[in-house]
Amino acid sequence: MTPAAKVRLLFVCVENSNRSQIAEAFARMHGGDRVVAASAGSKPSGRVNPKAIATMLERGYDLTGHTSKSVEAMRGEPWGRVITMGCGDACPWVPADAREDWPLPDPRDLDAAGVRAVRDEIEQRVLRLLGVLP
Protein backbone atom coordinates (compact mmCIF):
# COMPACT_ATOMS: atom_id res chain seq x y z
CA MET A 1 0.00 0.00 0.00
CA THR A 2 1.32 3.42 -0.90
CA PRO A 3 1.58 6.07 1.82
CA ALA A 4 -1.31 7.97 0.21
CA ALA A 5 -3.63 4.93 0.16
CA LYS A 6 -6.43 4.96 2.68
CA VAL A 7 -7.63 1.86 4.50
CA ARG A 8 -11.32 1.27 3.80
CA LEU A 9 -13.24 0.18 6.91
CA LEU A 10 -16.80 -1.14 6.94
CA PHE A 11 -18.62 -1.63 10.26
CA VAL A 12 -21.66 -3.92 10.09
CA CYS A 13 -24.44 -4.62 12.60
CA VAL A 14 -28.07 -5.62 12.19
CA GLU A 15 -29.97 -2.31 12.10
CA ASN A 16 -27.11 0.11 11.31
CA SER A 17 -28.60 2.40 13.90
CA ASN A 18 -26.27 2.10 16.91
CA ARG A 19 -22.99 0.14 17.12
CA SER A 20 -21.86 0.39 13.52
CA GLN A 21 -22.79 4.07 13.31
CA ILE A 22 -20.79 4.80 16.47
CA ALA A 23 -17.81 2.83 15.15
CA GLU A 24 -17.92 4.65 11.82
CA ALA A 25 -17.95 7.97 13.68
CA PHE A 26 -14.96 7.07 15.86
CA ALA A 27 -13.02 5.77 12.86
CA ARG A 28 -13.59 9.10 11.14
CA MET A 29 -12.74 11.08 14.29
CA HIS A 30 -9.55 9.21 15.16
CA GLY A 31 -8.50 7.88 11.75
CA GLY A 32 -8.62 11.20 9.96
CA ASP A 33 -7.16 11.09 6.47
CA ARG A 34 -5.78 7.56 6.97
CA VAL A 35 -9.14 5.82 6.57
CA VAL A 36 -12.40 5.77 4.69
CA ALA A 37 -15.06 4.61 7.14
CA ALA A 38 -18.60 3.45 6.44
CA SER A 39 -21.29 1.42 8.16
CA ALA A 40 -24.22 -0.73 7.13
CA GLY A 41 -26.80 -3.18 8.45
CA SER A 42 -28.19 -6.54 7.45
CA LYS A 43 -31.71 -5.29 8.28
CA PRO A 44 -31.39 -1.50 8.41
CA SER A 45 -33.86 0.29 10.65
CA GLY A 46 -34.05 3.32 8.38
CA ARG A 47 -32.84 5.70 11.09
CA VAL A 48 -30.03 6.28 13.52
CA ASN A 49 -31.15 5.65 17.09
CA PRO A 50 -31.62 8.90 19.08
CA LYS A 51 -29.67 7.31 21.96
CA ALA A 52 -26.65 6.84 19.69
CA ILE A 53 -27.01 10.42 18.44
CA ALA A 54 -27.16 11.76 22.02
CA THR A 55 -24.15 9.81 23.29
CA MET A 56 -22.01 10.77 20.30
CA LEU A 57 -22.98 14.44 20.70
CA GLU A 58 -21.42 14.13 24.17
CA ARG A 59 -18.17 13.28 22.37
CA GLY A 60 -18.50 16.11 19.86
CA TYR A 61 -19.69 14.09 16.87
CA ASP A 62 -23.07 14.74 15.26
CA LEU A 63 -24.68 11.60 13.84
CA THR A 64 -27.80 13.41 12.63
CA GLY A 65 -26.40 13.52 9.10
CA HIS A 66 -25.88 9.74 9.02
CA THR A 67 -28.41 7.36 7.52
CA SER A 68 -29.15 3.70 8.18
CA LYS A 69 -27.95 1.79 5.10
CA SER A 70 -28.18 -1.77 3.83
CA VAL A 71 -25.07 -3.91 3.58
CA GLU A 72 -26.23 -4.71 0.06
CA ALA A 73 -25.40 -1.13 -0.91
CA MET A 74 -21.79 -1.78 0.15
CA ARG A 75 -21.18 -4.92 -1.89
CA GLY A 76 -18.76 -4.48 -4.74
CA GLU A 77 -16.76 -1.85 -2.84
CA PRO A 78 -13.11 -2.70 -2.11
CA TRP A 79 -13.04 -3.05 1.70
CA GLY A 80 -9.75 -3.39 3.53
CA ARG A 81 -11.49 -4.55 6.71
CA VAL A 82 -15.02 -5.53 7.60
CA ILE A 83 -15.84 -5.48 11.28
CA THR A 84 -19.09 -7.14 12.32
CA MET A 85 -20.48 -6.05 15.64
CA GLY A 86 -21.90 -9.03 17.47
CA CYS A 87 -24.63 -9.85 14.99
CA GLY A 88 -23.54 -13.42 14.25
CA ASP A 89 -25.37 -15.07 11.38
CA ALA A 90 -27.47 -11.94 10.82
CA CYS A 91 -24.37 -10.22 9.41
CA PRO A 92 -23.89 -11.34 5.82
CA TRP A 93 -20.46 -11.94 4.36
CA VAL A 94 -18.92 -8.94 2.62
CA PRO A 95 -15.63 -9.45 0.75
CA ALA A 96 -12.66 -7.78 2.42
CA ASP A 97 -8.91 -8.16 2.87
CA ALA A 98 -9.51 -8.88 6.59
CA ARG A 99 -12.53 -9.55 8.80
CA GLU A 100 -13.16 -9.56 12.52
CA ASP A 101 -16.10 -9.64 14.90
CA TRP A 102 -16.56 -7.44 17.92
CA PRO A 103 -19.13 -9.18 20.16
CA LEU A 104 -20.86 -6.12 21.56
CA PRO A 105 -24.34 -5.83 23.03
CA ASP A 106 -26.90 -3.89 21.04
CA PRO A 107 -27.48 -0.64 22.96
CA ARG A 108 -30.98 -0.23 21.46
CA ASP A 109 -32.73 -1.20 24.72
CA LEU A 110 -30.07 -0.08 27.19
CA ASP A 111 -30.34 2.90 29.50
CA ALA A 112 -28.11 5.93 28.99
CA ALA A 113 -25.28 4.50 31.13
CA GLY A 114 -25.39 1.24 29.16
CA VAL A 115 -25.27 3.08 25.83
CA ARG A 116 -22.28 5.11 27.05
CA ALA A 117 -20.49 1.92 28.13
CA VAL A 118 -20.97 0.37 24.67
CA ARG A 119 -19.89 3.65 23.04
CA ASP A 120 -16.72 3.77 25.12
CA GLU A 121 -15.90 0.12 24.37
CA ILE A 122 -16.34 0.79 20.65
CA GLU A 123 -14.01 3.78 20.87
CA GLN A 124 -11.31 1.68 22.55
CA ARG A 125 -11.66 -1.05 19.92
CA VAL A 126 -11.48 1.50 17.08
CA LEU A 127 -8.34 3.01 18.60
CA ARG A 128 -6.73 -0.45 18.85
CA LEU A 129 -7.73 -1.19 15.26
CA LEU A 130 -6.27 2.08 14.01
CA GLY A 131 -3.08 1.31 15.91
CA VAL A 132 -2.43 -1.82 13.82
CA LEU A 133 -3.31 -0.38 10.43
CA PRO A 134 -0.53 0.57 8.03
Stockholm file with secondary structure:
# STOCKHOLM 1.0

chainA/1-134         MTPAAKVRLLFVCVENSNRSQIAEAFARMHGGDRVVAASAGSKPSGRVNPKAIATMLERGYDLTGHTSKSVEAMRGEPWGRVITMGCGDACPWVPADAREDWPLPDPRDLDAAGVRAVRDEIEQRVLRLLGVLP
#=GR chainA/1-134 SS CCTTCCEEEEEEESSSSSHHHHHHHHHHHHHGGGEEEEEEESSCCSSCCHHHHHHHHTTTCCGGGCCCCBGGGGTTSCEEEEEECSCGGGSCCCCEEEEEECCCCCGGGSCHHHHHHHHHHHHHHHHHHHHHCC
#=GC SS_cons         CCTTCCEEEEEEESSSSSHHHHHHHHHHHHHGGGEEEEEEESSCCSSCCHHHHHHHHTTTCCGGGCCCCBGGGGTTSCEEEEEECSCGGGSCCCCEEEEEECCCCCGGGSCHHHHHHHHHHHHHHHHHHHHHCC
//
